[in-house]
């Protein structure tokens, strides 16, 4: 049994789930495979209608689901509502985009007839983390089910409750299993799992990749990031920009792979930046009970996460925002800006995944670009400037999967913002057309012109090949 505590009130058990032992994963996957055979035979429009109904069911339950998510993860209630609403909107976008994404691509010309057919893989294993458990699961569930696959989700033991309820509301060939690394390994390594989708840390990613690679199972891996935010010498330090940057850093208590985790500012402007940043935090950053009105940052997820964050609070530490939490009740950490730490410190070189962020001065654009690109985690980055063309030119030089200009992940990491950018694959594979394509494999059916009924026999005999 997995009992989930409330990280804001650790004396409170929010709920529990039954562990799926590795020995029973085989039966779960085989049942999912049987469901896949039925589901994949259902016409696409009927599958999409079922997913639309599932989206409506989740939306109708959003109030209760948001409270549950806040209690099990420690995220502010408004952010939990935003995450679930975001997941609903994403699922509806999948429904709208799937007909074209999974349509046949046919060519019929003088060379013959060729049809590219999109087919499901079979059983998809989705391994998901705790920090955004609903949207990060939906990014896998929605496209996979739309394409005709069955899905088995193994969420993190730190956030097993809300995703289980959401999965039940969506319906279809969707199963949730619970457990730790051994359960995940049994799932990923099962011979009937034909696709693996993983979001999490590098260590988990390596383990999943090794298991999937042993069976040559196609995989989608989204790992962590130590994202730099570079403010150029003309970057505005106005209230709106600084508030965006603060929330880009401290949403979900900094426990987001795409958060701004390293801040770089021209040395000549460092003091004025620190003043503007601290001032912005005083306006928008309120640490406290996630269910309390107005709170924008809750606790970190566990005692280990709190201890890790506390170790990073060293040097020139500037406490940020209003701290209205009871540290004795839960895993609360006062958010902090650390000014000019050593570039070799763990706070700078590692993904801190907590509410402590460094700011470092730089002397030239080449120097800051080298610093920003230094590291193994090239997930994302942002550049801030009053000159958009200059910012875009700088952003091209980032070694990162995505880059933003004058923000960091749309509107400062807020899932409460209106949904829109998901139609653009530039958001990343899982948020766009490329993400849909991950869950369908291509089968090519070809009738060369030379062998179509009524065609003259090809010169050179039955095994003639095209020249060139």
ChimeraX attribute file (.defattr): number of C-alpha atoms within 10 A of each C-alpha:
attribute: neighborCount
match mode: 1-to-1
recipient: residues
	/A:1	10
	/A:2	16
	/A:3	15
	/A:4	21
	/A:5	23
	/A:6	26
	/A:7	29
	/A:8	30
	/A:9	20
	/A:10	16
	/A:11	11
	/A:12	15
	/A:13	14
	/A:14	17
	/A:15	15
	/A:16	14
	/A:17	16
	/A:18	12
	/A:19	14
	/A:20	19
	/A:21	16
	/A:22	18
	/A:23	11
	/A:24	13
	/A:25	20
	/A:26	16
	/A:27	10
	/A:28	16
	/A:29	24
	/A:30	16
	/A:31	15
	/A:32	24
	/A:33	23
	/A:34	14
	/A:35	19
	/A:36	25
	/A:37	16
	/A:38	14
	/A:39	22
	/A:40	21
	/A:41	10
	/A:42	12
	/A:43	10
	/A:44	20
	/A:45	13
	/A:46	12
	/A:47	19
	/A:48	23
	/A:49	13
	/A:50	18
	/A:51	23
	/A:52	19
	/A:53	15
	/A:54	22
	/A:55	24
	/A:56	17
	/A:57	17
	/A:58	21
	/A:59	19
	/A:60	12
	/A:61	14
	/A:62	20
	/A:63	14
	/A:64	11
	/A:65	21
	/A:66	23
	/A:67	19
	/A:68	20
	/A:69	28
	/A:70	24
	/A:71	29
	/A:72	24
	/A:73	30
	/A:74	31
	/A:75	31
	/A:76	30
	/A:77	26
	/A:78	21
	/A:79	23
	/A:80	28
	/A:81	23
	/A:82	20
	/A:83	24
	/A:84	28
	/A:85	23
	/A:86	20
	/A:87	24
	/A:88	24
	/A:89	18
	/A:90	24
	/A:91	25
	/A:92	20
	/A:93	19
	/A:94	29
	/A:95	22
	/A:96	13
	/A:97	17
	/A:98	21
	/A:99	15
	/A:100	10
	/A:101	19
	/A:102	24
	/A:103	13
	/A:104	16
	/A:105	13
	/A:106	13
	/A:107	13
	/A:108	13
	/A:109	9
	/A:110	9
	/A:111	11
	/A:112	14
	/A:113	15
	/A:114	17
	/A:115	16
	/A:116	17
	/A:117	16
	/A:118	20
	/A:119	18
	/A:120	23
	/A:121	23
	/A:122	26
	/A:123	31
	/A:124	32
	/A:125	30
	/A:126	28
	/A:127	26
	/A:128	26
	/A:129	20
	/A:130	21
	/A:131	23
	/A:132	20
	/A:133	23
	/A:134	27
	/A:135	22
	/A:136	22
	/A:137	25
	/A:138	23
	/A:139	22
	/A:140	28
	/A:141	26
	/A:142	26
	/A:143	28
	/A:144	30
	/A:145	28
	/A:146	30
	/A:147	29
	/A:148	29
	/A:149	31
	/A:150	31
	/A:151	29
	/A:152	26
	/A:153	25
	/A:154	28
	/A:155	26
	/A:156	21
	/A:157	20
	/A:158	20
	/A:159	23
	/A:160	29
	/A:161	26
	/A:162	21
	/A:163	24
	/A:164	19
	/A:165	15
	/A:166	22
	/A:167	21
	/A:168	15
	/A:169	19
	/A:170	20
	/A:171	16
	/A:172	19
	/A:173	23
	/A:174	21
	/A:175	19
	/A:176	19
	/A:177	23
	/A:178	23
	/A:179	20
	/A:180	16
	/A:181	16
	/A:182	13
	/A:183	20
	/A:184	27
	/A:185	16
	/A:186	18
	/A:187	29
	/A:188	32
	/A:189	21
	/A:190	20
	/A:191	15
	/A:192	19
	/A:193	25
	/A:194	22
	/A:195	25
	/A:196	25
	/A:197	24
	/A:198	25
	/A:199	22
	/A:200	19
	/A:201	16
	/A:202	15
	/A:203	11
	/A:204	17
	/A:205	19
	/A:206	13
	/A:207	15
	/A:208	24
	/A:209	20
	/A:210	15
	/A:211	18
	/A:212	22
	/A:213	13
	/A:214	10
	/A:215	14
	/A:216	12
	/A:217	19
	/A:218	17
	/A:219	21
	/A:220	19
	/A:221	18
	/A:222	18
	/A:223	19
	/A:224	23
	/A:225	27
	/A:226	29
	/A:227	28
	/A:228	30
	/A:229	29
	/A:230	31
	/A:231	27
	/A:232	23
	/A:233	17
	/A:234	12
	/A:235	20
	/A:236	16
	/A:237	20
	/A:238	12
	/A:239	15
	/A:240	11
	/A:241	18
	/A:242	22
	/A:243	24
	/A:244	22
	/A:245	25
	/A:246	25
	/A:247	26
	/A:248	25
	/A:249	30
	/A:250	28
	/A:251	25
	/A:252	29
	/A:253	28
	/A:254	24
	/A:255	22
	/A:256	23
	/A:257	23
	/A:258	22
	/A:259	32
	/A:260	31
	/A:261	31
	/A:262	25
	/A:263	22
	/A:264	22
	/A:265	24
	/A:266	21
	/A:267	15
	/A:268	12
	/A:269	17
	/A:270	18
	/A:271	14
	/A:272	11
	/A:273	21
	/A:274	18
	/A:275	11
	/A:276	18
	/A:277	21
	/A:278	20
	/A:279	16
	/A:280	24
	/A:281	24
	/A:282	17
	/A:283	13
	/A:284	19
	/A:285	23
	/A:286	21
	/A:287	26
	/A:288	27
	/A:289	28
	/A:290	26
	/A:291	18
	/A:292	13
	/A:293	11
	/A:294	16
	/A:295	23
	/A:296	24
	/A:297	33
	/A:298	32
	/A:299	32
	/A:300	28
	/A:301	27
	/A:302	20
	/A:303	15
	/A:304	11
	/A:305	18
	/A:306	19
	/A:307	13
	/A:308	14
	/A:309	23
	/A:310	16
	/A:311	11
	/A:312	21
	/A:313	22
	/A:314	13
	/A:315	11
	/A:316	13
	/A:317	18
	/A:318	16
	/A:319	17
	/A:320	24
	/A:321	22
	/A:322	18
	/A:323	19
	/A:324	14
	/A:325	22
	/A:326	16
	/A:327	15
	/A:328	10
	/A:329	15
	/A:330	26
	/A:331	24
	/A:332	31
	/A:333	26
	/A:334	26
	/A:335	28
	/A:336	24
	/A:337	21
	/A:338	20
	/A:339	20
	/A:340	17
	/A:341	18
	/A:342	13
	/A:343	13
	/A:344	9
	/A:345	11
	/A:346	13
	/A:347	24
	/A:348	24
	/A:349	18
	/A:350	16
	/A:351	20
	/A:352	24
	/A:353	25
	/A:354	28
	/A:355	28
	/A:356	29
	/A:357	26
	/A:358	25
	/A:359	22
	/A:360	20
	/A:361	19
	/A:362	21
	/A:363	12
	/A:364	12
	/A:365	15
	/A:366	11
	/A:367	10
	/A:368	21
	/A:369	19
	/A:370	13
	/A:371	18
	/A:372	23
	/A:373	18
	/A:374	14
	/A:375	15
	/A:376	12
	/A:377	20
	/A:378	20
	/A:379	21
	/A:380	25
	/A:381	30
	/A:382	26
	/A:383	25
	/A:384	28
	/A:385	20
	/A:386	15
	/A:387	13
	/A:388	13
	/A:389	11
	/A:390	13
	/A:391	21
	/A:392	17
	/A:393	11
	/A:394	21
	/A:395	21
	/A:396	11
	/A:397	12
	/A:398	20
	/A:399	20
	/A:400	19
	/A:401	15
	/A:402	20
	/A:403	25
	/A:404	18
	/A:405	23
	/A:406	25
	/A:407	23
	/A:408	28
	/A:409	22
	/A:410	18
	/A:411	16
	/A:412	23
	/A:413	23
	/A:414	19
	/A:415	22
	/A:416	16
	/A:417	13
	/A:418	12
	/A:419	15
	/A:420	11
	/A:421	12
	/A:422	18
	/A:423	15
	/A:424	13
	/A:425	15
	/A:426	16
	/A:427	17
	/A:428	17
	/A:429	19
	/A:430	21
	/A:431	19
	/A:432	21
	/A:433	21
	/A:434	15
	/A:435	20
	/A:436	24
	/A:437	19
	/A:438	21
	/A:439	30
	/A:440	23
	/A:441	14
	/A:442	15
	/A:443	12
	/A:444	12
	/A:445	12
	/A:446	14
	/A:447	14
	/A:448	15
	/A:449	18
	/A:450	17
	/A:451	13
	/A:452	12
	/A:453	8
	/A:454	8
	/A:455	10
	/A:456	10
	/A:457	12
	/A:458	13
	/A:459	10
	/A:460	8
	/A:461	8
	/A:462	10
	/A:463	8
	/A:464	11
	/A:465	10
	/A:466	5
	/A:467	4
	/A:468	3
